[in-house]
């Protein structure tokens, strides 16, 4: 079978597509024929050896996928050959077939495409976990989403709007903000030319925002924290800007607010049933037409380097899908 492989740490241009042995299902595992998988920003880091996970070489990028069960291992009773599924595996999905644990899979309804399902697990799963499990987001509250046009930001805008929040999209250009508005954002901040703290305060009548969703980090984090409301919640999702900010703790004291870490990958391991419930909710929203994930483009295995370069250059609007 064919696989996109990272054989040595480096840029996306160093990835290759080669034939490798077809996997077999071990006890408690199934082999899935991958119909579609998705690429995320962290894939641009993991191939360079700059991510928190450092897989043994060679490995394939892509952590989320959708496909059809091809074979089952010993002890597997909940899934059968031909079942449609979606899942998560940290890395390794950019290939024609993968062997995965059944607990890492969710059944996929017939009326949801593989391309849409492949891009739901990481960004949307992270975001629903952040809002529902960690942020306690309630209808009527105000959410500021930093980096609102990227893959994670898109999910954050869409889900906050579905949950009944007032969404303030924050990004670095009017083009990106126009895209965020199309996803359901009610107000916007262009932090390339507007002061983030002051503008968020103005848009909330001086009250501040109830929840900050921050996948960006860098200099923007402290500005957004200073714009939180009394008992606000600041959700630490990631550091796409590259810099991990040093936050003055007196701000939390003065505002009576919280900073809450969002480590979705570990939460999945510790509470698999909670993850499964969140995924079922996402699929229900898709089926009801409330959630309409935007696919930026669909690539082949051979085009994975090109796709990752697009992500690294911040030219992507929505999900990047690969169809092995």
matplotlib code that plots the C-alpha trace (Angstrom):
import matplotlib.pyplot as plt

x = [0.0, 1.0, 2.0, 3.2, 6.4, 8.6, 11.9, 14.1, 13.0, 12.8, 10.5, 7.4, 9.4, 11.3, 8.2, 8.0, 5.3, 6.4, 4.9, 5.0, 3.6, -0.2, -1.0, -2.7, -5.2, -3.9, -6.1, -8.7, -7.8, -9.2, -7.7, -9.4, -9.2, -8.6, -11.0, -10.0, -7.7, -7.0, -3.9, -3.5, -1.0, 0.8, 1.6, 3.9, 5.8, 5.8, 7.6, 10.4, 10.7, 9.3, 6.1, 5.4, 5.0, 8.2, 7.3, 9.8, 11.0, 9.7, 6.1, 3.2, 1.6, -2.1, -3.9, -7.6, -9.3, -12.5, -12.9, -14.2, -13.3, -11.3, -10.5, -10.9, -8.6, -9.2, -11.7, -13.4, -17.2, -18.4, -17.2, -17.4, -15.9, -17.6, -18.6, -18.0, -15.9, -13.9, -11.0, -7.9, -4.4, -1.9, 0.0, 0.1, -3.2, -1.7, -1.7, -4.1, -4.7, -4.2, -4.4, -6.1, -7.7, -11.5, -11.7, -10.2, -13.1, -16.6, -19.3, -19.9, -23.5, -24.2, -25.3, -22.0, -19.2, -15.7, -14.2, -16.3, -15.9, -12.1, -11.8, -14.1, -12.1, -9.2, -10.2, -13.9, -13.3, -10.8, -13.2, -16.2, -14.1, -12.8, -16.2, -18.3, -15.9, -13.4, -14.9, -18.5, -19.7, -23.3, -25.8, -25.7, -22.1, -19.5, -16.5, -13.4, -11.8, -8.1, -6.8, -10.4, -9.9, -7.6, -8.7, -9.0, -10.4, -13.0, -14.2, -14.2, -16.4, -18.8, -19.3, -19.6, -22.3, -24.2, -24.0, -25.7, -22.8, -22.0, -18.9, -16.1, -13.7, -10.2, -7.7, -5.0, -6.8, -10.2, -10.2, -9.8, -12.5, -14.9, -14.5, -15.1, -18.3, -19.5, -19.0, -21.2, -19.1, -21.2, -18.4, -14.8, -11.4, -8.5, -5.5, -3.1, -4.4, -6.6, -5.6, -7.0, -7.6, -9.2, -11.4, -12.7, -13.6, -15.4, -17.4, -18.6, -19.5, -16.5, -17.6, -15.1, -15.5, -16.7, -14.5, -11.3, -10.4, -6.6, -4.8, -2.3, -0.3, 2.5, 1.8, -1.9, -2.6, -2.0, -4.0, -6.9, -6.6, -6.7, -10.0, -11.8, -14.8, -15.1, -15.0, -14.1, -12.4, -9.3, -8.8, -5.2, -5.5, -2.1, 0.8, 0.6, 2.5, 5.5, 6.0, 4.7, 3.6, 4.6, 1.4, 1.4, -0.6, -1.9, -4.3, -6.1, -6.4, -7.7, -10.3, -11.3, -10.8, -9.4, -6.9, -7.7, -5.5, -7.0, -5.0, -7.6, -5.3, -4.8, -8.5, -9.4, -7.3, -8.6, -12.3, -12.9, -16.6, -16.8, -14.9, -17.3, -20.3, -18.7, -18.2, -21.8, -22.9, -20.7, -22.1, -25.7, -25.0, -23.7, -26.7, -29.0, -27.3, -26.2, -22.5, -21.1, -17.4, -15.6, -13.1, -10.2, -9.1, -8.7, -5.2, -3.7, -1.0, 1.6, 0.4, 0.8, 4.0, 2.1, -0.8, 1.5, 3.3, -0.1, -0.9, 2.5, 2.1, -1.3, -3.1, -5.6, -9.3, -10.8, -9.8, -7.2, -8.2, -6.2, -7.8, -5.4]
y = [0.0, 3.6, 6.0, 9.5, 9.2, 11.5, 9.6, 12.4, 15.6, 18.6, 20.7, 19.3, 19.1, 16.2, 14.0, 11.0, 8.6, 4.9, 1.4, -0.1, -3.4, -3.5, -3.5, -6.3, -5.9, -7.0, -8.0, -5.2, -3.5, -3.0, -2.1, 0.9, 1.6, 5.4, 7.2, 10.7, 12.2, 15.7, 17.8, 20.4, 23.0, 20.7, 18.4, 21.2, 20.9, 17.2, 16.5, 18.9, 17.2, 20.4, 19.0, 17.6, 14.1, 12.8, 9.6, 7.0, 7.4, 6.8, 7.9, 9.4, 12.8, 13.3, 12.5, 12.2, 10.2, 8.5, 5.3, 1.8, -1.2, -3.6, -6.3, -7.0, -8.4, -10.9, -9.9, -7.2, -7.5, -3.9, -3.4, -5.4, -5.3, -2.6, -0.4, 3.4, 5.0, 8.1, 8.3, 9.8, 8.4, 11.3, 10.7, 8.1, 8.5, 9.8, 6.3, 3.9, 1.7, 2.1, -0.3, 1.3, 0.5, 0.2, 2.7, 5.4, 5.0, 6.4, 5.1, 7.4, 7.8, 7.0, 10.5, 12.3, 12.3, 10.9, 14.3, 16.1, 13.5, 13.3, 17.0, 16.8, 15.1, 17.3, 21.0, 20.5, 17.9, 20.1, 23.1, 21.4, 19.9, 23.4, 25.1, 22.4, 20.5, 23.2, 26.6, 26.0, 28.2, 29.3, 30.7, 34.5, 34.8, 36.6, 34.6, 36.2, 33.8, 34.6, 33.4, 33.1, 32.1, 29.1, 25.5, 25.7, 29.3, 28.3, 25.5, 27.9, 30.5, 27.9, 26.0, 29.1, 30.4, 27.1, 27.1, 30.5, 32.7, 36.2, 35.6, 38.2, 37.0, 38.3, 38.0, 39.8, 41.0, 42.1, 39.2, 36.7, 38.5, 38.4, 34.6, 34.4, 36.4, 33.9, 31.2, 33.0, 35.6, 38.6, 41.1, 41.4, 42.8, 43.2, 43.1, 44.1, 47.6, 47.7, 47.3, 44.0, 44.8, 48.2, 47.0, 44.0, 46.3, 48.7, 45.9, 44.7, 48.1, 48.0, 44.6, 42.4, 39.0, 36.0, 33.5, 33.8, 31.0, 31.3, 29.0, 31.7, 32.7, 35.3, 38.9, 38.6, 36.4, 39.1, 41.7, 39.3, 38.3, 42.0, 42.2, 39.4, 40.1, 39.4, 35.6, 35.2, 32.0, 32.1, 28.9, 28.1, 26.0, 26.4, 28.6, 29.0, 32.3, 30.3, 32.2, 30.9, 34.0, 34.8, 35.9, 38.3, 36.3, 39.4, 39.8, 36.6, 37.9, 41.3, 39.9, 36.8, 35.0, 31.6, 30.4, 26.8, 24.5, 22.5, 19.3, 17.5, 14.6, 13.7, 14.3, 11.8, 9.1, 10.0, 10.3, 8.3, 8.2, 12.0, 12.3, 9.9, 11.9, 15.1, 13.4, 12.2, 15.8, 17.1, 14.5, 15.4, 19.1, 18.2, 16.1, 18.8, 21.4, 23.5, 22.7, 23.1, 22.5, 24.4, 22.3, 24.5, 22.0, 18.2, 16.8, 13.5, 11.7, 13.1, 16.6, 16.4, 18.6, 21.3, 21.1, 21.5, 24.4, 26.1, 25.5, 26.8, 30.0, 30.7, 30.6, 28.0, 28.8, 25.8, 22.1, 20.6, 17.1, 14.3, 11.4, 8.4]
z = [0.0, -0.5, 2.4, 2.7, 4.9, 6.9, 6.9, 8.4, 10.3, 8.1, 5.8, 4.0, 0.8, 2.2, 2.5, 0.1, -1.0, -1.0, -0.9, 2.6, 4.0, 4.6, 8.4, 10.2, 13.0, 16.4, 19.4, 20.0, 16.7, 13.3, 10.0, 8.3, 4.6, 4.8, 2.5, 3.7, 6.3, 7.5, 8.0, 10.8, 11.8, 14.2, 11.3, 10.0, 13.4, 13.9, 10.6, 11.8, 15.2, 16.9, 18.3, 21.8, 20.2, 18.4, 16.5, 15.6, 12.0, 9.4, 10.1, 8.3, 9.2, 9.8, 13.0, 12.0, 9.3, 8.1, 6.2, 6.1, 8.3, 6.2, 8.8, 12.5, 15.1, 17.9, 20.5, 18.4, 18.5, 18.2, 14.6, 11.5, 8.0, 5.9, 8.8, 8.2, 11.0, 11.9, 14.3, 15.8, 16.1, 16.9, 13.6, 10.8, 8.9, 5.6, 4.0, 2.4, 5.4, 9.2, 12.2, 15.1, 18.5, 18.4, 21.3, 19.0, 16.5, 16.3, 13.9, 11.0, 9.7, 6.1, 5.3, 6.3, 3.7, 4.5, 3.6, 6.2, 8.9, 8.4, 9.5, 12.5, 15.2, 16.1, 15.7, 16.4, 19.1, 20.8, 20.6, 21.9, 24.8, 25.5, 25.6, 27.1, 29.4, 30.4, 29.7, 30.9, 28.0, 28.4, 25.9, 25.9, 27.0, 24.8, 23.4, 21.8, 19.3, 18.5, 15.1, 14.0, 10.4, 10.8, 11.2, 15.0, 14.9, 12.4, 14.6, 17.6, 15.8, 14.5, 17.7, 19.9, 17.6, 17.7, 21.5, 21.6, 22.4, 21.0, 19.0, 18.5, 15.8, 16.1, 13.2, 11.3, 8.2, 6.9, 4.5, 7.3, 9.3, 6.4, 6.3, 10.1, 9.7, 7.1, 9.8, 12.3, 14.0, 15.2, 15.7, 14.6, 15.7, 13.3, 15.7, 12.9, 13.2, 16.3, 20.0, 21.0, 24.7, 24.1, 21.2, 23.1, 26.0, 23.6, 21.9, 25.3, 26.7, 29.1, 30.7, 28.9, 27.4, 29.3, 27.5, 25.5, 23.1, 22.4, 20.0, 19.1, 22.2, 21.8, 22.6, 22.0, 25.0, 27.7, 25.8, 25.6, 29.2, 30.2, 28.3, 30.2, 32.3, 36.1, 36.5, 32.9, 31.5, 29.4, 27.4, 26.6, 23.4, 21.7, 20.6, 16.8, 17.1, 18.3, 21.6, 24.9, 26.8, 30.4, 32.2, 35.2, 37.8, 39.4, 36.5, 37.5, 41.0, 40.0, 37.7, 39.7, 36.4, 35.4, 32.9, 31.9, 29.9, 27.0, 26.5, 24.3, 23.4, 27.1, 27.9, 25.2, 27.0, 30.4, 29.4, 26.2, 26.9, 27.2, 23.9, 22.2, 23.5, 22.1, 18.7, 18.6, 19.3, 16.4, 14.0, 15.1, 14.4, 10.9, 10.1, 11.4, 9.2, 12.1, 11.6, 8.1, 8.1, 5.4, 3.4, 2.1, -0.5, -1.2, -2.0, -3.0, -1.0, -3.4, -2.7, 1.0, 0.9, -1.0, 1.5, 4.5, 2.9, 2.5, 6.2, 7.3, 5.2, 6.9, 3.5, 4.6, 5.3, 6.9, 6.7, 4.5, 3.4, 1.8, 0.0, -0.2]

ax = plt.figure().add_subplot(projection="3d")
ax.plot(x, y, z, "-o")
ax.set_aspect("equal")
plt.show()
